[in-house]
């Protein structure tokens, strides 16, 4: 059975939000706690989730205090998070355990991530042994997170720059990705208005 790791990108400054949005409270819990809860809920069903790594950067100490309370989660630090999301993805991939065959990249500012979506993406990867990248396509808005990256595609992440993840590569070459249709949406929280809308 192929093993899947999870990378939670939580190194952002939150400039548009006005502070550490990873720690903004929704329904009594920080946003990142909602994301980690979705991963934890999917984990028993998947059985192949082997490693969960949170990439810290800006506001790292504050975020780490929250993450430390979560079971079965490790943290790593992006030494220069100002280089953008792509640099955090590379840090996360570099921190994955050697036995991991693929990594699911999730964002700390998407608290509506559902365990069912994680499972659908992971099932797509397990069923299609040749897929380098697997992404959902949300019925409501066509969103494409989280992205599952097979280990064979990890070298492609070295070419990424700035605040874009795998989407830049998939736009250039859509054949890289297996797309799994899922219901609903998975909105980002980028501003206080976004949080209020949830």
Buried (B, 14 or more C-beta within 10 A) or exposed (E): EBBBBBBBBBBBBBEEBEBBBBBBEBEEEBBBBBBBBBBBBBBEBBEBBBBBBBBBBBBBEBBBEBBEEBEEBEBBBBEEBEBBBBBBBBBBBEBBEEEBBBBBBBBBBBBBBBBBBBBBBBBBBBEEEEBBBBBBEBEEEEBBBBBBBBBEBBEBBEEBEEEBBBBBBBEEEEEBBBBBEBEBEBBBBBBBEBBEEE
